[in-house]
């Protein structure tokens, strides 16, 4: 099967949402009496911090030399590629992560609300408040483009993760190994007309900066209220 077509992308202000809890000072900072002690505690934290360990030794599918350093927000970039969830995501398996974002914040809100709603459904309680921060980034270069694909015939675009993820992960492996792909632009599954992007390499994430803050609040129903706080 031929790979999807490519598009020369120059997309600024893509949006990735992360919990604001990840923007707080390191949890060990209050324990450090001085900078030297903080360095010692950072070494202790690295024993259990998956990102720090992966920066040293990599992952089965990720060479640590692919990670980025010395640029604003590099820890968030590296975390996206070194922290993987069981079973992976739409275009990455457990052996390496990827950077997921959207062209519009509404698509990113649709993604995070969908996944957190599934978790709340699993425990049978729609009672939760979570704040998310926008991470804005720019992308340039050729990306494979699934926006013209028929969702009915492209399994990677299926609404059900159980059907979509195995197909999307297989496609991503093929594109990375056979076509040296930068990533995929694809229609949002959670927002009609929305556009999402997945980048396969850390160095593709350019000009990372923080945007606004959103609050998602579930009050007994599976559809959360969404409020922009800043």
ABEGO torsion letter per residue (X at the ends): XBBBBBBBBBBBGBBBBBBAAAABBBAAAAABABAAAAAAAAAAAAAABAAAAAAAAEBAABBAAABBBGBBGAAAAAAAAABBBBGEBAABBAABBBBBBBABAAAAAAAAAAAAAAAAAAAGBBBBBBBBBBBBBBBBEBBBBAAABBAAABAAABABAAAAAAAAAAAAAAAAAAAGBAEBBBBBAABBGBBBBBBABAAABBGBBBBBBBBBBBBGBABBBBBBAX
